[in-house]
Amino acid sequence: MPSPAQKHPPLPPAILFDLDDTLISAHTHPRETWKHAIETLPERPEHMDPDVTSTAIHKAAKWFWSDPVRHKTGRLDILTARRGIIGRAFEEVGAFEDHVLEALGAHFTEIRREQTALYPDAVATLEALRDRDIRLGLITNGNKAEQRAKIERFDLAKHFDHIQIEGEMGFGKPEEEAYAHALKSLGHDVSDTWIIGDNLDWEVIVPQRLGFYSIWRDPVGTGLPDGTTAKPDRILTRLAELTET
Ligand SMILES: [Mg+2]
């Protein structure tokens, strides 16, 4: 017998959206992307094995991004962070020359840029929410120029009443000031605002503590990671689910 559809609360007057891996696919399948970058690297050194090197880079990246302080510095200057990650991996697998490091960093960055795309239901969902007079905010961490470039490339600004980029503000998620500023800009209280994003700390755990209804975006459908303490109010695999209920 089919189970009854899960009941969700009615849509609120205001919603805050994360950008990367929420509205656009930006960082999915990192290990595969590193492997692909190595396999297709022009003038790749003969002894650079794509499996071994991509595994080492993936490990170095996980180490790098696991620390909140390094994470903040790194996301505001991703190219320097990426060079550091590759350098750490190269030390592990046997150092390659600096020009190889630079070339791989640039090649990976270009592949990432090409891969980045709107999720197919993103624009239709934003439009459907706007049609219901819901105030929408975009609140994204990272470098000003890179995040602005993504917003322009995908013509997203027109959907939002408020856009907030960490690199422009000087504060970002999970700093409380970031959420407070966004709420003030939308003119709504935390009790009638939802937040949606893929980062369990920034868009679920901290916002819930502040009183948000928090939706975890799980675009690949991997489910919550083992050991997490996060308890999202709702999990969204497709954005369109928001306006289907
Ligand atoms: Mg994100």
Boltz pocket constraint, residues with backbone or C-beta under 6 A from the ligand:
constraints:
  - pocket:
      binder: B
      contacts: [[A, 18], [A, 19], [A, 20], [A, 21], [A, 22], [A, 197], [A, 198], [A, 199]]
      max_distance: 6.0
